[in-house]
Amino acid sequence: MSVENEVVMTLNLEGLLCPIPVVKVSKAMQDLPVGGVLEATATDPGVLADIPAWARTTGNEVIKIEREGKLVKFQIRRLK
């Protein structure tokens, strides 16, 4: 099953340290429509654990999260 991940919003969180990336993602997700996808980049390796944990507790879906060197890229879908 292939679902089109239409990115509605992008965030550059590079250079920001915990907890700021999660705070900014949380705020941005409030402005997305249900089903909307947020795409972000960050340099804090803590987001590899923090973003999936945040998504689980808020009922959102991490579509992908990957690390390329020091850069972490991720997409989250708003589910409710």
C-alpha positions in Angstrom: 0.0 0.0 0.0 1.5 3.3 -1.0 0.3 6.5 0.6 1.3 9.9 -0.9 3.1 11.9 1.8 2.2 15.5 0.8 4.4 17.7 2.9 2.3 20.6 4.1 5.0 22.3 6.2 8.8 22.2 6.6 10.9 23.1 9.6 14.6 23.8 9.9 15.6 22.8 13.4 19.3 22.7 12.7 21.5 24.0 15.5 18.7 23.8 18.1 19.2 21.5 21.2 16.7 19.6 23.3 13.9 20.4 24.1 13.5 23.1 21.5 13.1 20.8 18.4 10.2 18.9 20.1 8.6 22.2 21.3 8.8 23.7 17.8 7.4 20.5 16.2 4.6 20.4 18.7 3.6 24.0 18.0 3.8 23.5 14.2 1.7 20.4 14.3 -1.2 22.4 15.8 -1.3 24.4 12.5 -1.4 21.4 10.3 -4.7 19.9 9.0 -5.4 16.3 10.1 -3.6 14.1 7.6 -1.0 16.8 6.9 2.7 16.0 6.9 5.4 18.0 8.5 9.0 17.5 7.3 11.9 18.7 9.4 15.7 18.7 9.6 17.7 18.8 12.8 21.2 18.4 14.0 20.5 17.4 17.6 20.9 13.5 17.7 18.4 13.5 20.6 15.5 13.9 18.1 16.1 10.3 17.0 14.6 9.2 20.3 12.6 12.3 21.2 10.5 12.7 18.1 9.2 9.1 18.0 8.4 9.3 21.8 6.6 12.6 21.3 4.6 11.2 18.4 3.5 8.1 20.4 2.3 10.2 23.3 0.4 12.7 21.1 -1.1 10.2 18.7 0.8 11.3 15.6 2.7 9.1 13.1 6.4 9.2 12.3 6.5 8.4 8.6 10.2 8.3 8.4 13.3 9.4 10.4 16.8 9.0 9.0 20.3 10.2 9.8 22.7 11.4 7.2 25.9 12.3 9.0 25.0 15.0 11.5 21.7 15.8 9.9 18.5 14.1 10.9 15.5 14.3 8.6 12.0 13.2 9.6 8.4 13.4 8.5 5.4 13.3 10.9 1.7 12.9 9.9 -0.9 14.6 12.0 -3.5 11.9 12.9 -5.9 13.9 15.1 
